[in-house]
Amino acid sequence: MAKNSMKMKYKPVKRERNKKSYEKNTEQEVKSFAFTLLGVLVFMGVIYLCVLGMEKLGVFEMGYTKPEKGEVTFDYEYITMGTVLNRSEKTYYVLFDNYKNSITEDAYVNSLITKQDKYRVYKVNMNENENKKYISEDANLDIKTINDIRINDITLIKVTNGKIVDYAIGSDDIEEYLK
């Protein structure tokens, strides 16, 4: 019983060290240095040729110039098509036109503003890129979402609580509606 409770420690066997001796030869050192130097020079030459090739391809050309920051202006008169039905007023008018010339804008919008003073008037310029996708041959004003709307001529709509309640298409109908 006494032997089982005793723990004996044994010395580990010494490991044998590498007893080979390397003799440094100056000729081998020179060859090793020459190969290392040649490898570094080849690597740098390849990198230089890659940079020259990328320069010829135009990778390092200045293609983008940061635009200068100007003063931000808000236009409360012209709106985009996506905001036609979600204005803050309860009732308002929206006039859709191309606004290529100021004659059509002045004649109809001024008469609209003078006769309808109690409601705000917004304008949508259908010549702007974000509004051009809503131009169509056939007008569609019975819509569920703003993506369903289609405009084909100068159009005046009356919006109440985010829904189109009345509209007039064409300059003659708008004049008649305003009277």
Backbone as JSON Lines, residues from 0, in Angstrom:
{"i":0,"aa":"M","n":[0.79,-1.17,0.0],"ca":[0.0,0.0,0.0],"c":[0.85,1.27,0.0]}
{"i":1,"aa":"A","n":[1.91,1.17,0.61],"ca":[2.78,2.33,0.69],"c":[3.38,2.65,-0.65]}
{"i":2,"aa":"K","n":[3.62,1.59,-1.45],"ca":[4.21,1.84,-2.76],"c":[3.22,2.5,-3.7]}
{"i":3,"aa":"N","n":[1.97,2.16,-3.59],"ca":[0.96,2.74,-4.5],"c":[0.76,4.22,-4.23]}
{"i":4,"aa":"S","n":[0.92,4.64,-3.0],"ca":[0.69,6.05,-2.7],"c":[1.91,6.89,-3.03]}
{"i":5,"aa":"M","n":[3.02,6.28,-3.25],"ca":[4.22,7.02,-3.61],"c":[4.23,7.32,-5.09]}
{"i":6,"aa":"K","n":[4.56,8.55,-5.38],"ca":[4.67,8.93,-6.78],"c":[6.12,9.2,-7.06]}
{"i":7,"aa":"M","n":[6.61,8.49,-7.99],"ca":[8.02,8.64,-8.3],"c":[8.18,9.48,-9.54]}
{"i":8,"aa":"K","n":[9.17,10.31,-9.49],"ca":[9.46,11.16,-10.63],"c":[10.67,10.6,-11.34]}
{"i":9,"aa":"Y","n":[10.53,10.48,-12.62],"ca":[11.62,9.99,-13.42],"c":[12.23,11.14,-14.19]}
{"i":10,"aa":"K","n":[13.5,11.1,-14.39],"ca":[14.17,12.12,-15.19],"c":[13.87,11.83,-16.65]}
{"i":11,"aa":"P","n":[13.52,12.87,-17.39],"ca":[13.3,12.64,-18.82],"c":[14.62,12.42,-19.52]}
{"i":12,"aa":"V","n":[14.55,11.7,-20.59],"ca":[15.75,11.41,-21.36],"c":[16.2,12.69,-22.03]}
{"i":13,"aa":"K","n":[17.48,12.97,-21.98],"ca":[18.01,14.17,-22.6],"c":[17.84,14.05,-24.11]}
{"i":14,"aa":"R","n":[17.41,15.12,-24.69],"ca":[17.28,15.08,-26.14],"c":[18.63,15.39,-26.76]}
{"i":15,"aa":"E","n":[18.82,14.79,-27.8],"ca":[20.1,14.98,-28.45],"c":[20.01,16.2,-29.35]}
{"i":16,"aa":"R","n":[20.95,17.04,-29.26],"ca":[20.99,18.24,-30.08],"c":[21.62,17.9,-31.42]}
{"i":17,"aa":"N","n":[21.27,18.77,-32.35],"ca":[21.82,18.61,-33.67],"c":[23.31,18.92,-33.58]}
{"i":18,"aa":"K","n":[24.08,17.95,-33.78],"ca":[25.51,18.13,-33.6],"c":[26.23,18.38,-34.92]}
{"i":19,"aa":"K","n":[25.41,18.62,-35.97],"ca":[26.05,18.91,-37.24],"c":[26.58,20.33,-37.2]}
{"i":20,"aa":"S","n":[27.69,20.52,-37.69],"ca":[28.25,21.87,-37.72],"c":[28.26,22.33,-39.17]}
{"i":21,"aa":"Y","n":[27.78,23.52,-39.34],"ca":[27.74,24.1,-40.68],"c":[28.92,25.04,-40.82]}
{"i":22,"aa":"E","n":[29.6,24.85,-41.85],"ca":[30.71,25.74,-42.12],"c":[30.25,26.77,-43.12]}
{"i":23,"aa":"K","n":[30.46,28.03,-42.81],"ca":[30.05,29.09,-43.71],"c":[31.16,29.32,-44.69]}
{"i":24,"aa":"N","n":[30.73,29.29,-45.92],"ca":[31.67,29.45,-47.0],"c":[31.42,30.82,-47.62]}
{"i":25,"aa":"T","n":[32.43,31.57,-47.87],"ca":[32.26,32.91,-48.43],"c":[31.7,32.83,-49.85]}
{"i":26,"aa":"E","n":[32.01,31.79,-50.55],"ca":[31.47,31.63,-51.91],"c":[29.96,31.43,-51.87]}
{"i":27,"aa":"Q","n":[29.47,30.63,-50.91],"ca":[28.03,30.42,-50.76],"c":[27.34,31.71,-50.3]}
{"i":28,"aa":"E","n":[27.99,32.46,-49.44],"ca":[27.4,33.71,-48.98],"c":[27.26,34.7,-50.13]}
{"i":29,"aa":"V","n":[28.22,34.77,-50.99],"ca":[28.18,35.68,-52.13],"c":[27.08,35.24,-53.09]}
{"i":30,"aa":"K","n":[26.96,33.94,-53.35],"ca":[25.91,33.44,-54.22],"c":[24.52,33.75,-53.63]}
{"i":31,"aa":"S","n":[24.37,33.51,-52.34],"ca":[23.09,33.78,-51.68],"c":[22.73,35.26,-51.77]}
{"i":32,"aa":"F","n":[23.69,36.13,-51.54],"ca":[23.45,37.56,-51.62],"c":[23.09,37.97,-53.05]}
{"i":33,"aa":"A","n":[23.78,37.38,-54.03],"ca":[23.52,37.71,-55.44],"c":[22.11,37.27,-55.84]}
{"i":34,"aa":"F","n":[21.68,36.07,-55.41],"ca":[20.33,35.6,-55.73],"c":[19.27,36.47,-55.06]}
{"i":35,"aa":"T","n":[19.5,36.86,-53.82],"ca":[18.56,37.73,-53.12],"c":[18.45,39.08,-53.82]}
{"i":36,"aa":"L","n":[19.59,39.66,-54.16],"ca":[19.6,40.95,-54.83],"c":[18.92,40.85,-56.2]}
{"i":37,"aa":"L","n":[19.18,39.78,-56.94],"ca":[18.56,39.58,-58.24],"c":[17.04,39.43,-58.09]}
{"i":38,"aa":"G","n":[16.57,38.69,-57.08],"ca":[15.14,38.53,-56.83],"c":[14.46,39.85,-56.52]}
{"i":39,"aa":"V","n":[15.1,40.67,-55.68],"ca":[14.53,41.97,-55.33],"c":[14.46,42.86,-56.56]}
{"i":40,"aa":"L","n":[15.51,42.87,-57.38],"ca":[15.52,43.7,-58.59],"c":[14.46,43.25,-59.6]}
{"i":41,"aa":"V","n":[14.29,41.94,-59.76],"ca":[13.26,41.43,-60.67],"c":[11.87,41.82,-60.16]}
{"i":42,"aa":"F","n":[11.64,41.69,-58.87],"ca":[10.35,42.06,-58.27],"c":[10.04,43.54,-58.49]}
{"i":43,"aa":"M","n":[11.03,44.4,-58.25],"ca":[10.82,45.83,-58.44],"c":[10.61,46.17,-59.92]}
{"i":44,"aa":"G","n":[11.27,45.45,-60.82],"ca":[11.08,45.67,-62.26],"c":[9.67,45.3,-62.68]}
{"i":45,"aa":"V","n":[9.15,44.19,-62.17],"ca":[7.79,43.76,-62.49],"c":[6.78,44.8,-61.98]}
{"i":46,"aa":"I","n":[6.98,45.28,-60.76],"ca":[6.09,46.3,-60.2],"c":[6.14,47.57,-61.04]}
{"i":47,"aa":"Y","n":[7.33,47.99,-61.47],"ca":[7.48,49.18,-62.29],"c":[6.75,49.02,-63.62]}
{"i":48,"aa":"L","n":[6.88,47.86,-64.24],"ca":[6.19,47.61,-65.5],"c":[4.67,47.59,-65.32]}
{"i":49,"aa":"C","n":[4.21,47.05,-64.22],"ca":[2.76,47.06,-63.93],"c":[2.25,48.49,-63.77]}
{"i":50,"aa":"V","n":[3.0,49.32,-63.06],"ca":[2.59,50.72,-62.87],"c":[2.59,51.44,-64.21]}
{"i":51,"aa":"L","n":[3.59,51.21,-65.06],"ca":[3.6,51.82,-66.39],"c":[2.4,51.37,-67.22]}
{"i":52,"aa":"G","n":[2.09,50.1,-67.14],"ca":[0.94,49.58,-67.88],"c":[-0.36,50.19,-67.41]}
{"i":53,"aa":"M","n":[-0.53,50.31,-66.09],"ca":[-1.76,50.91,-65.56],"c":[-1.85,52.39,-65.93]}
{"i":54,"aa":"E","n":[-0.69,53.05,-65.99],"ca":[-0.69,54.46,-66.38],"c":[-1.12,54.61,-67.85]}
{"i":55,"aa":"K","n":[-0.67,53.71,-68.69],"ca":[-1.08,53.74,-70.1],"c":[-2.57,53.45,-70.24]}
{"i":56,"aa":"L","n":[-3.11,52.61,-69.37],"ca":[-4.54,52.31,-69.4],"c":[-5.4,53.44,-68.85]}
{"i":57,"aa":"G","n":[-4.78,54.38,-68.17],"ca":[-5.51,55.53,-67.65],"c":[-6.05,55.35,-66.25]}
{"i":58,"aa":"V","n":[-5.48,54.42,-65.5],"ca":[-5.96,54.17,-64.14],"c":[-5.69,55.36,-63.23]}
{"i":59,"aa":"F","n":[-4.6,56.08,-63.45],"ca":[-4.21,57.14,-62.54],"c":[-4.68,58.52,-62.99]}
{"i":60,"aa":"E","n":[-5.51,58.6,-64.03],"ca":[-5.99,59.89,-64.5],"c":[-7.01,60.45,-63.54]}
{"i":61,"aa":"M","n":[-7.07,61.74,-63.48],"ca":[-8.04,62.42,-62.62],"c":[-9.36,62.47,-63.39]}
{"i":62,"aa":"G","n":[-10.26,61.58,-63.1],"ca":[-11.53,61.52,-63.8],"c":[-12.65,62.18,-63.02]}
{"i":63,"aa":"Y","n":[-12.52,62.28,-61.75],"ca":[-13.59,62.81,-60.91],"c":[-13.11,64.09,-60.26]}
{"i":64,"aa":"T","n":[-13.88,65.1,-60.39],"ca":[-13.59,66.34,-59.68],"c":[-14.77,66.62,-58.76]}
{"i":65,"aa":"K","n":[-14.48,66.89,-57.56],"ca":[-15.51,67.13,-56.57],"c":[-16.2,68.46,-56.89]}
{"i":66,"aa":"P","n":[-17.53,68.44,-56.93],"ca":[-18.23,69.68,-57.24],"c":[-18.11,70.67,-56.08]}
{"i":67,"aa":"E","n":[-18.14,71.92,-56.47],"ca":[-18.07,72.96,-55.44],"c":[-19.43,73.06,-54.76]}
{"i":68,"aa":"K","n":[-19.38,73.26,-53.48],"ca":[-20.63,73.39,-52.74],"c":[-21.15,74.8,-52.89]}
{"i":69,"aa":"G","n":[-22.35,74.88,-53.36],"ca":[-23.01,76.17,-53.5],"c":[-24.04,76.35,-52.41]}
{"i":70,"aa":"E","n":[-24.73,77.41,-52.51],"ca":[-25.76,77.68,-51.53],"c":[-26.99,76.85,-51.86]}
{"i":71,"aa":"V","n":[-27.6,76.24,-50.89],"ca":[-28.76,75.4,-51.09],"c":[-30.0,76.3,-51.12]}
{"i":72,"aa":"T","n":[-30.8,76.11,-52.17],"ca":[-32.05,76.87,-52.27],"c":[-33.2,75.9,-52.39]}
{"i":73,"aa":"F","n":[-34.29,76.24,-51.76],"ca":[-35.5,75.43,-51.82],"c":[-36.52,76.15,-52.69]}
{"i":74,"aa":"D","n":[-37.16,75.39,-53.54],"ca":[-38.19,75.95,-54.4],"c":[-39.53,75.44,-53.88]}
{"i":75,"aa":"Y","n":[-40.3,76.33,-53.3],"ca":[-41.58,75.94,-52.73],"c":[-42.71,76.01,-53.75]}
{"i":76,"aa":"E","n":[-42.41,76.52,-54.93],"ca":[-43.45,76.65,-55.95],"c":[-43.51,75.39,-56.81]}
{"i":77,"aa":"Y","n":[-42.35,74.88,-57.26],"ca":[-42.3,73.68,-58.09],"c":[-42.04,72.47,-57.2]}
{"i":78,"aa":"I","n":[-42.78,71.41,-57.44],"ca":[-42.62,70.18,-56.67],"c":[-42.39,69.02,-57.64]}
{"i":79,"aa":"T","n":[-41.94,67.91,-57.12],"ca":[-41.78,66.72,-57.95],"c":[-43.06,65.89,-57.91]}
{"i":80,"aa":"M","n":[-43.16,64.99,-58.85],"ca":[-44.38,64.19,-58.97],"c":[-44.62,63.32,-57.73]}
{"i":81,"aa":"G","n":[-43.57,62.87,-57.11],"ca":[-43.73,61.99,-55.95],"c":[-44.32,62.67,-54.73]}
{"i":82,"aa":"T","n":[-44.31,64.0,-54.7],"ca":[-44.84,64.72,-53.53],"c":[-46.17,65.39,-53.81]}
{"i":83,"aa":"V","n":[-46.84,65.03,-54.9],"ca":[-48.09,65.7,-55.29],"c":[-49.2,65.44,-54.27]}
{"i":84,"aa":"L","n":[-49.31,64.23,-53.78],"ca":[-50.44,63.89,-52.9],"c":[-50.13,63.99,-51.41]}
{"i":85,"aa":"N","n":[-48.92,64.38,-51.04],"ca":[-48.59,64.41,-49.6],"c":[-48.08,65.78,-49.16]}
{"i":86,"aa":"R","n":[-48.76,66.82,-49.53],"ca":[-48.41,68.16,-49.08],"c":[-49.07,68.41,-47.72]}
{"i":87,"aa":"S","n":[-48.62,69.44,-47.04],"ca":[-49.1,69.69,-45.67],"c":[-50.5,70.32,-45.62]}
{"i":88,"aa":"E","n":[-50.92,71.01,-46.68],"ca":[-52.24,71.63,-46.68],"c":[-53.33,70.58,-46.85]}
{"i":89,"aa":"K","n":[-54.52,70.9,-46.36],"ca":[-55.64,69.98,-46.49],"c":[-56.16,69.98,-47.93]}
{"i":90,"aa":"T","n":[-56.3,71.17,-48.52],"ca":[-56.78,71.31,-49.88],"c":[-55.84,72.23,-50.64]}
{"i":91,"aa":"Y","n":[-55.46,71.82,-51.84],"ca":[-54.56,72.62,-52.66],"c":[-54.72,72.2,-54.12]}
{"i":92,"aa":"Y","n":[-54.17,73.03,-55.02],"ca":[-54.18,72.75,-56.44],"c":[-52.78,72.4,-56.91]}
{"i":93,"aa":"V","n":[-52.72,71.57,-57.95],"ca":[-51.44,71.24,-58.58],"c":[-51.63,71.42,-60.08]}
{"i":94,"aa":"L","n":[-50.73,72.19,-60.69],"ca":[-50.77,72.43,-62.12],"c":[-49.59,71.72,-62.77]}
{"i":95,"aa":"F","n":[-49.9,70.81,-63.72],"ca":[-48.89,70.06,-64.46],"c":[-48.71,70.72,-65.82]}
{"i":96,"aa":"D","n":[-47.48,71.11,-66.15],"ca":[-47.21,71.72,-67.45],"c":[-45.75,71.49,-67.79]}
{"i":97,"aa":"N","n":[-45.4,71.75,-69.06],"ca":[-44.02,71.56,-69.5],"c":[-43.14,72.74,-69.15]}
{"i":98,"aa":"Y","n":[-43.69,73.91,-69.03],"ca":[-42.98,75.14,-68.68],"c":[-41.78,75.38,-69.58]}
{"i":99,"aa":"K","n":[-41.96,75.09,-70.87],"ca":[-40.89,75.39,-71.82],"c":[-40.79,76.89,-72.05]}
{"i":100,"aa":"N","n":[-41.94,77.52,-72.15],"ca":[-41.93,78.97,-72.31],"c":[-42.74,79.59,-71.18]}
{"i":101,"aa":"S","n":[-42.43,80.8,-70.84],"ca":[-43.08,81.45,-69.7],"c":[-44.45,81.98,-70.06]}
{"i":102,"aa":"I","n":[-44.83,81.98,-71.35],"ca":[-46.14,82.52,-71.74],"c":[-47.26,81.63,-71.2]}
{"i":103,"aa":"T","n":[-47.17,80.32,-71.4],"ca":[-48.23,79.43,-70.9],"c":[-48.27,79.45,-69.39]}
{"i":104,"aa":"E","n":[-47.11,79.51,-68.76],"ca":[-47.08,79.53,-67.29],"c":[-47.77,80.78,-66.77]}
{"i":105,"aa":"D","n":[-47.45,81.94,-67.32],"ca":[-47.99,83.2,-66.82],"c":[-49.5,83.28,-67.02]}
{"i":106,"aa":"A","n":[-49.98,82.91,-68.18],"ca":[-51.4,83.1,-68.48],"c":[-52.29,82.26,-67.57]}
{"i":107,"aa":"Y","n":[-52.0,81.01,-67.42],"ca":[-52.88,80.13,-66.65],"c":[-52.63,80.18,-65.15]}
{"i":108,"aa":"V","n":[-51.38,80.22,-64.76],"ca":[-51.08,80.21,-63.33],"c":[-51.5,81.52,-62.68]}
{"i":109,"aa":"N","n":[-51.27,82.63,-63.34],"ca":[-51.69,83.91,-62.76],"c":[-53.2,83.99,-62.62]}
{"i":110,"aa":"S","n":[-53.94,83.51,-63.62],"ca":[-55.4,83.52,-63.48],"c":[-55.84,82.57,-62.38]}
{"i":111,"aa":"L","n":[-55.14,81.46,-62.23],"ca":[-55.46,80.51,-61.16],"c":[-55.23,81.13,-59.79]}
{"i":112,"aa":"I","n":[-54.11,81.81,-59.63],"ca":[-53.77,82.39,-58.33],"c":[-54.72,83.52,-57.98]}
{"i":113,"aa":"T","n":[-55.08,84.34,-58.95],"ca":[-55.96,85.48,-58.64],"c":[-57.37,85.03,-58.3]}
{"i":114,"aa":"K","n":[-57.84,83.96,-58.92],"ca":[-59.22,83.52,-58.66],"c":[-59.32,82.55,-57.49]}
{"i":115,"aa":"Q","n":[-58.24,81.86,-57.16],"ca":[-58.27,80.86,-56.08],"c":[-57.29,81.27,-54.99]}
{"i":116,"aa":"D","n":[-57.54,82.37,-54.33],"ca":[-56.64,82.86,-53.29],"c":[-56.65,82.0,-52.03]}
{"i":117,"aa":"K","n":[-57.74,81.3,-51.78],"ca":[-57.82,80.56,-50.52],"c":[-57.05,79.24,-50.53]}
{"i":118,"aa":"Y","n":[-56.67,78.74,-51.71],"ca":[-55.93,77.48,-51.78],"c":[-54.53,77.73,-52.34]}
{"i":119,"aa":"R","n":[-53.6,76.97,-51.83],"ca":[-52.21,77.04,-52.3],"c":[-52.11,76.37,-53.66]}
{"i":120,"aa":"V","n":[-51.24,76.88,-54.53],"ca":[-51.04,76.33,-55.87],"c":[-49.6,75.85,-55.99]}
{"i":121,"aa":"Y","n":[-49.45,74.57,-56.37],"ca":[-48.13,74.0,-56.65],"c":[-48.03,73.73,-58.14]}
{"i":122,"aa":"K","n":[-46.81,73.75,-58.64],"ca":[-46.57,73.47,-60.05],"c":[-45.65,72.26,-60.17]}
{"i":123,"aa":"V","n":[-45.91,71.45,-61.18],"ca":[-45.05,70.31,-61.49],"c":[-44.54,70.52,-62.9]}
{"i":124,"aa":"N","n":[-43.21,70.61,-63.04],"ca":[-42.59,70.78,-64.35],"c":[-42.38,69.39,-64.95]}
{"i":125,"aa":"M","n":[-43.12,69.1,-65.98],"ca":[-43.05,67.78,-66.6],"c":[-41.81,67.6,-67.48]}
{"i":126,"aa":"N","n":[-41.02,68.65,-67.67],"ca":[-39.77,68.54,-68.43],"c":[-38.62,68.03,-67.58]}
{"i":127,"aa":"E","n":[-38.76,68.0,-66.29],"ca":[-37.68,67.49,-65.44],"c":[-37.59,65.97,-65.59]}
{"i":128,"aa":"N","n":[-36.38,65.46,-65.47],"ca":[-36.14,64.03,-65.72],"c":[-36.95,63.12,-64.81]}
{"i":129,"aa":"E","n":[-37.08,63.48,-63.54],"ca":[-37.8,62.58,-62.63],"c":[-39.3,62.58,-62.89]}
{"i":130,"aa":"N","n":[-39.81,63.57,-63.64],"ca":[-41.25,63.64,-63.92],"c":[-41.6,63.13,-65.32]}
{"i":131,"aa":"K","n":[-40.62,62.91,-66.17],"ca":[-40.89,62.51,-67.55],"c":[-41.53,61.13,-67.66]}
{"i":132,"aa":"K","n":[-41.32,60.28,-66.7],"ca":[-41.89,58.93,-66.81],"c":[-43.4,58.92,-66.6]}
{"i":133,"aa":"Y","n":[-43.97,60.04,-66.18],"ca":[-45.42,60.13,-65.97],"c":[-46.14,60.72,-67.17]}
{"i":134,"aa":"I","n":[-45.41,61.08,-68.22],"ca":[-46.03,61.61,-69.44],"c":[-46.5,60.43,-70.28]}
{"i":135,"aa":"S","n":[-47.74,60.54,-70.81],"ca":[-48.31,59.45,-71.59],"c":[-49.22,60.04,-72.66]}
{"i":136,"aa":"E","n":[-49.64,59.21,-73.6],"ca":[-50.6,59.64,-74.63],"c":[-52.0,59.76,-74.04]}
{"i":137,"aa":"D","n":[-52.34,58.89,-73.11],"ca":[-53.66,58.9,-72.48],"c":[-53.52,59.34,-71.04]}
{"i":138,"aa":"A","n":[-54.39,60.24,-70.61],"ca":[-54.36,60.72,-69.23],"c":[-55.03,59.71,-68.31]}
{"i":139,"aa":"N","n":[-54.48,59.53,-67.13],"ca":[-55.07,58.66,-66.12],"c":[-54.98,59.38,-64.79]}
{"i":140,"aa":"L","n":[-56.12,59.8,-64.27],"ca":[-56.14,60.49,-62.98],"c":[-56.96,59.72,-61.95]}
{"i":141,"aa":"D","n":[-57.49,58.56,-62.3],"ca":[-58.13,57.68,-61.33],"c":[-57.04,56.77,-60.79]}
{"i":142,"aa":"I","n":[-56.44,57.15,-59.7],"ca":[-55.24,56.47,-59.22],"c":[-55.4,56.0,-57.79]}
{"i":143,"aa":"K","n":[-54.63,55.0,-57.47],"ca":[-54.53,54.53,-56.08],"c":[-53.2,54.99,-55.49]}
{"i":144,"aa":"T","n":[-52.14,54.94,-56.28],"ca":[-50.83,55.44,-55.86],"c":[-50.35,56.45,-56.89]}
{"i":145,"aa":"I","n":[-49.38,57.23,-56.53],"ca":[-48.86,58.26,-57.43],"c":[-48.19,57.67,-58.66]}
{"i":146,"aa":"N","n":[-47.76,56.42,-58.59],"ca":[-47.12,55.77,-59.74],"c":[-48.12,55.47,-60.86]}
{"i":147,"aa":"D","n":[-49.42,55.49,-60.56],"ca":[-50.44,55.22,-61.57],"c":[-50.81,56.45,-62.39]}
{"i":148,"aa":"I","n":[-50.41,57.62,-61.96],"ca":[-50.83,58.86,-62.63],"c":[-50.14,59.0,-63.98]}
{"i":149,"aa":"R","n":[-50.88,59.46,-64.98],"ca":[-50.36,59.73,-66.32],"c":[-50.9,61.08,-66.77]}
{"i":150,"aa":"I","n":[-50.02,61.9,-67.33],"ca":[-50.38,63.25,-67.77],"c":[-50.06,63.34,-69.26]}
{"i":151,"aa":"N","n":[-50.99,63.94,-70.04],"ca":[-50.72,64.09,-71.47],"c":[-50.8,65.54,-71.94]}
{"i":152,"aa":"D","n":[-51.32,66.45,-71.15],"ca":[-51.46,67.85,-71.54],"c":[-51.4,68.68,-70.26]}
{"i":153,"aa":"I","n":[-51.49,69.98,-70.4],"ca":[-51.54,70.82,-69.22],"c":[-52.76,70.4,-68.4]}
{"i":154,"aa":"T","n":[-52.52,70.13,-67.12],"ca":[-53.56,69.55,-66.27],"c":[-53.57,70.25,-64.93]}
{"i":155,"aa":"L","n":[-54.77,70.51,-64.44],"ca":[-54.96,71.1,-63.12],"c":[-55.73,70.1,-62.27]}
{"i":156,"aa":"I","n":[-55.2,69.77,-61.09],"ca":[-55.94,68.87,-60.2],"c":[-56.16,69.57,-58.86]}
{"i":157,"aa":"K","n":[-57.24,69.2,-58.22],"ca":[-57.52,69.68,-56.87],"c":[-57.38,68.48,-55.94]}
{"i":158,"aa":"V","n":[-56.55,68.64,-54.92],"ca":[-56.27,67.55,-54.0],"c":[-56.82,67.94,-52.63]}
{"i":159,"aa":"T","n":[-57.58,67.04,-52.03],"ca":[-58.11,67.22,-50.68],"c":[-57.82,65.96,-49.89]}
{"i":160,"aa":"N","n":[-57.16,66.14,-48.76],"ca":[-56.79,65.02,-47.88],"c":[-56.02,63.93,-48.61]}
{"i":161,"aa":"G","n":[-55.13,64.31,-49.52],"ca":[-54.28,63.37,-50.22],"c":[-54.95,62.6,-51.34]}
{"i":162,"aa":"K","n":[-56.15,63.03,-51.77],"ca":[-56.86,62.36,-52.86],"c":[-57.27,63.4,-53.9]}
{"i":163,"aa":"I","n":[-57.23,62.99,-55.16],"ca":[-57.65,63.88,-56.23],"c":[-59.17,63.93,-56.24]}
{"i":164,"aa":"V","n":[-59.72,65.12,-56.02],"ca":[-61.18,65.26,-55.98],"c":[-61.73,65.87,-57.26]}
{"i":165,"aa":"D","n":[-60.91,66.64,-57.99],"ca":[-61.39,67.26,-59.22],"c":[-60.18,67.54,-60.11]}
{"i":166,"aa":"Y","n":[-60.41,67.55,-61.42],"ca":[-59.31,67.85,-62.33],"c":[-59.85,68.44,-63.62]}
{"i":167,"aa":"A","n":[-58.97,69.14,-64.32],"ca":[-59.28,69.7,-65.64],"c":[-58.07,69.48,-66.53]}
{"i":168,"aa":"I","n":[-58.33,68.96,-67.74],"ca":[-57.25,68.65,-68.67],"c":[-57.39,69.55,-69.88]}
{"i":169,"aa":"G","n":[-56.29,70.19,-70.25],"ca":[-56.29,71.09,-71.41],"c":[-56.53,72.52,-70.98]}
{"i":170,"aa":"S","n":[-56.03,73.44,-71.76],"ca":[-56.11,74.86,-71.38],"c":[-57.54,75.38,-71.38]}
{"i":171,"aa":"D","n":[-58.37,74.92,-72.33],"ca":[-59.76,75.39,-72.38],"c":[-60.54,74.9,-71.17]}
{"i":172,"aa":"D","n":[-60.35,73.64,-70.79],"ca":[-61.05,73.1,-69.62],"c":[-60.61,73.8,-68.33]}
{"i":173,"aa":"I","n":[-59.32,74.13,-68.23],"ca":[-58.82,74.81,-67.04],"c":[-59.44,76.2,-66.94]}
{"i":174,"aa":"E","n":[-59.51,76.92,-68.08],"ca":[-60.16,78.23,-68.06],"c":[-61.61,78.11,-67.63]}
{"i":175,"aa":"E","n":[-62.32,77.13,-68.17],"ca":[-63.72,76.93,-67.81],"c":[-63.87,76.56,-66.34]}
{"i":176,"aa":"Y","n":[-62.96,75.74,-65.84],"ca":[-63.01,75.33,-64.43],"c":[-62.78,76.51,-63.49]}
{"i":177,"aa":"L","n":[-61.91,77.4,-63.88],"ca":[-61.58,78.54,-63.03],"c":[-62.67,79.61,-63.01]}
{"i":178,"aa":"K","n":[-63.56,79.59,-63.98],"ca":[-64.62,80.63,-64.03],"c":[-65.72,80.37,-63.06]}
